[in-house]
């Protein structure tokens, strides 16, 4: 899923993307995000995602690696533990002009929950689609 940062400074958007604990403020259904380990190369973040109806909650410990330059930010994540199965993420943020940027969220998941895969996939797609809109909302210039 792709989102456009519009007329935001890349540094402002990058600050929100690197504040992993803030993810529930702009990602739908993310109930919690907590940094549990951080070093120069990697950050482990515990996420809980609430599923609709009686599907429950899934959680995963996501190892995030960051590559950054003045005009480009890449955050890659891989689930290390949890009940969510395989979860891989990629966030790519690029400067496209003086006060403009473009960001892309990619999510690949193979859930192991006792639910129909299409139900879980719809939730994940909705979370990513809403993430682009939510990030745009929280990074809007005052």
C-alpha positions as semicolon CSV with decimal commas, in nm:
position;residue;x (nm);y (nm);z (nm)
1;X;0,000;0,000;0,000
2;X;0,131;0,340;-0,087
3;X;0,074;0,684;0,054
4;X;0,193;1,025;-0,048
5;X;0,340;1,253;0,215
6;X;0,229;1,561;0,026
7;X;0,363;1,894;0,141
8;X;0,545;1,776;0,450
9;X;0,911;1,800;0,528
10;X;1,077;1,461;0,512
11;X;1,230;1,516;0,857
12;X;0,888;1,570;1,015
13;X;0,746;1,248;0,865
14;X;1,065;1,054;0,948
15;X;1,038;1,162;1,314
16;X;0,690;1,010;1,336
17;X;0,796;0,690;1,158
18;X;1,094;0,643;1,391
19;X;0,881;0,692;1,703
20;X;0,759;0,331;1,706
21;X;0,554;0,375;2,023
22;X;0,340;0,628;1,835
23;X;0,227;0,379;1,568
24;X;-0,112;0,311;1,734
25;X;-0,197;0,681;1,691
26;X;-0,204;0,642;1,312
27;X;-0,227;0,268;1,236
28;X;-0,579;0,126;1,260
29;X;-0,634;-0,159;1,504
30;X;-0,284;-0,133;1,654
31;X;-0,361;-0,139;2,027
32;X;-0,009;-0,107;2,158
33;X;0,348;-0,060;2,049
34;X;0,630;-0,079;2,301
35;X;1,005;-0,069;2,243
36;X;1,156;-0,358;2,438
37;X;1,516;-0,346;2,312
38;X;1,721;-0,093;2,120
39;X;2,080;-0,076;2,000
40;X;2,257;0,106;1,715
41;X;2,153;-0,145;1,449
42;X;1,814;-0,277;1,557
43;X;1,506;-0,203;1,763
44;X;1,267;-0,470;1,891
45;X;0,908;-0,347;1,917
46;X;0,620;-0,539;2,074
47;X;0,296;-0,482;1,880
48;X;-0,062;-0,586;1,956
49;X;-0,322;-0,571;1,680
50;X;-0,692;-0,605;1,761
51;X;-0,893;-0,812;1,515
52;X;-1,263;-0,750;1,454
53;X;-1,551;-0,945;1,602
54;X;-1,443;-1,255;1,792
55;X;-1,111;-1,305;1,615
56;X;-0,919;-1,178;1,916
57;X;-0,580;-1,009;1,927
58;X;-0,252;-1,100;1,770
59;X;0,085;-0,990;1,890
60;X;0,437;-1,002;1,758
61;X;0,783;-0,890;1,854
62;X;0,908;-0,704;1,548
63;X;1,280;-0,646;1,485
64;X;1,321;-0,311;1,306
65;X;1,633;-0,202;1,119
66;X;1,677;0,153;0,995
67;X;1,879;0,291;0,705
68;X;1,879;0,669;0,683
69;X;2,022;0,954;0,482
70;X;1,915;1,319;0,453
71;X;1,667;1,243;0,172
72;X;1,573;0,880;0,232
73;X;1,458;0,658;0,518
74;X;1,402;0,281;0,504
75;X;1,265;0,082;0,798
76;X;1,253;-0,295;0,757
77;X;1,084;-0,520;1,009
78;X;1,053;-0,894;1,066
79;X;0,847;-1,063;1,337
80;X;1,073;-1,264;1,568
81;X;0,808;-1,405;1,804
82;X;0,433;-1,399;1,854
83;X;0,104;-1,556;1,757
84;X;0,077;-1,363;1,430
85;X;0,288;-1,597;1,218
86;X;0,513;-1,448;0,953
87;X;0,503;-1,067;0,942
88;X;0,743;-0,856;0,733
89;X;0,719;-0,481;0,687
90;X;0,895;-0,217;0,481
91;X;0,855;0,159;0,511
92;X;1,024;0,370;0,244
93;X;1,026;0,750;0,275
94;X;1,185;0,970;0,008
95;X;1,217;1,344;-0,038
96;X;1,052;1,451;-0,365
97;X;1,096;1,826;-0,331
98;X;1,185;2,098;-0,085
99;X;0,874;2,043;0,128
100;X;0,741;1,723;-0,021
101;X;0,794;1,354;0,027
102;X;0,655;1,019;-0,074
103;X;0,620;0,718;0,152
104;X;0,536;0,356;0,089
105;X;0,418;0,100;0,345
106;X;0,458;-0,264;0,250
107;X;0,325;-0,546;0,464
108;X;0,358;-0,919;0,405
109;X;0,191;-1,150;0,653
110;X;0,108;-1,520;0,673
111;X;-0,104;-1,539;0,988
112;X;-0,134;-1,858;1,190
113;X;-0,450;-1,761;1,376
114;X;-0,752;-1,993;1,387
115;X;-0,946;-1,766;1,152
116;X;-1,015;-1,755;0,784
117;X;-0,705;-1,601;0,617
118;X;-0,919;-1,359;0,414
119;X;-1,063;-1,210;0,736
120;X;-0,720;-1,149;0,881
121;X;-0,583;-1,019;0,551
122;X;-0,867;-0,766;0,524
123;X;-0,778;-0,635;0,869
124;X;-0,411;-0,604;0,777
125;X;-0,487;-0,430;0,446
126;X;-0,718;-0,190;0,628
127;X;-0,444;-0,117;0,884
128;X;-0,191;-0,035;0,614
129;X;-0,434;0,175;0,408
130;X;-0,535;0,363;0,719
131;X;-0,168;0,404;0,812
132;X;-0,100;0,619;0,510
133;X;-0,399;0,842;0,586
134;X;-0,323;0,849;0,959
135;X;0,041;0,942;0,902
136;X;-0,070;1,222;0,670
137;X;-0,306;1,346;0,943
138;X;-0,047;1,348;1,225
139;X;0,225;1,512;1,014
140;X;0,009;1,789;0,869
141;X;0,168;2,127;0,905
142;X;-0,011;2,345;1,166
